């Protein structure tokens, strides 16, 4: 094993951390499940905007594996379903954690997740998305809005158990998030096998079709 000083590490190799940070699953999500108006915000570091992911085009067929473009966004929550503005108590914007949208399409799909995101902002790209997406996201960053359904999902690594307010289906094995006596979602999910509790991660499940209220029409024309 080499000496520590011979590794050639810089200060960036061990960045400062927040020792008071809560453990995973112990931070409440910024909003409850439902429909919200979001603002597109890209990660501060442009190196985190794009990536490539591998997916099987045909389920359970490794020979159909291909690489697809993936875009990461960190949207801000602008308003609720009644168009009432929302923010943190100090006036700062409510922010979702990283959300990923890729260009994977199975044979049965007519539009991929990234396409749904762009369409939700009133944007249509003619020709190659790969060649134009960089400039388009720069233009939309911090300006465009879209309406989306947000859900909660919690994962318990100890038993490989997922609990969600909107399970993907019986075959997924996901469990339904518990509800309180009044019908509202409980604040935390519970692992039925271990009794562990955790807050959910707020995920964008569906992107709504754009309306004139979004106000992105001119931007959409410019982006295409």
Secondary structure, DSSP 8 states (H G I E B T S, - for coil): ---GGGS---GGGG----TT---TT-S--SS-SEEEEEE--B-SSGGGSEEEEEEESSTT-GGGEEEEEEEEE--EEEE-TT--B---TTS--EE---EEEE----TT-SS-HHHHHHHHTT----S-HHHHHHHHHHHHTTT-EEEEEEEEEEEETTTTEEEETT---GGGT-EE--B-TTSSB-SSEE-TTT--EE--EEEEEEE----GGG--HHHHHHH-
